[in-house]
Amino acid sequence: MPCAPDTRKKLLLGLAEKGFGYDQLAEMQRIIDAEKSDLFDVLAYVAYAQPQCDGHQPEPG
């Protein structure tokens, strides 16, 4: 799903303000072997590929 250029820019600026600038995002791409992938595809993968940890442990059995 393509994003409008101003939306992409706002997201990247917001991430940078929270400590996730270009270098950190490029490192994330490298770690998951996705350097040739679009950054927003990588962010979607990272955001949705793993279940969020809510601190709840499933009941055994």
Buried (B, 14 or more C-beta within 10 A) or exposed (E): EEEEEEEEEEBBEEBEEEEBEEEEBEEBBEEEEBEEEEBBEBBEBBEEEEEEEEEEEEEEE
